[in-house]
């Protein structure tokens, strides 16, 4: 049985003595070289990797707080037809 993923990654980082900054610096160097070589696909690939490291592809989480009587609202929506619900979504609530 192998090591758990997060632990294995930590061991590799420690063994290789690589930090996130090192990886980003390497990618930036590769992007610069790709630009000099006029290789847009390599440039995009490097930028995608940097974006992933920076968490730019992580989903945005929004929190919605509902005030009032939630059970009453749930019952009201449950009793509505699909057409009524779609009208609310489209901003045509009556």
Secondary structure, DSSP 8 states (H G I E B T S, - for coil): ----HHHHHHHHHHHHT--HHHHHHHHHHHHHHHHHTT-HHHHHHHHHHHHHHTTTTS---------S-HHHHHHHHHHS-HHHHHHHHTT---
